C-alpha cells in the first residue's frame, strides 16, 4: 500500500468512525503502526479525521433539532430528553468521553442540539480523541518492542 493510500484510508476510517456510522478506526491505526508507518503522522491523520467526524455530528445536532417532532425523527422524544438531561447534568466535560464507544458519538450530536459553543466543543473533543489515539499508539509501539 502506498503511503498516501494508507494515510487517506486511516483518515476516512477515523472520520467515519466518529460519525454516527458504526465503524472503528483503531484497527486501521494499529495495523499501520505495525506496518511501520510514521507514528506521529498516523496520530495526526487519525486525530484530524476523528475530530472532523465529531464536528459533523455537532453540525447534525445543530440542524436536526428542528425536526425532533417529526414522525421519521430517528430518536424518540423520550430518548432525546434523556440524552439532553444527561448532558445538562454532566455538562461540557462529558465531551471528554467522546472517544468512548457507544456513548461518544451521541454525546457530540447532543452537544450540537444543546448549542455547546464550537470553540469549547473542539478543545474538549480534540483532547479526548488525541488522548485515545496516543494511548493506543503507545501500547502498540511498546508491544512491538
Secondary structure, DSSP 8 states (H G I E B T S, - for coil): --HHHHHHHHHHHHHHHHTTS----HHHHHHHHHTT--HHHHHHHHHHHHHHHHHHHHHHHHHHGGGTTSTT-SS-HHHHHHHHHHHHHHGGGGGGGTTSTTTHHHHHHHHHHTT--HHHHHHHHHHHHHHHHHHHHHHHHHHH-
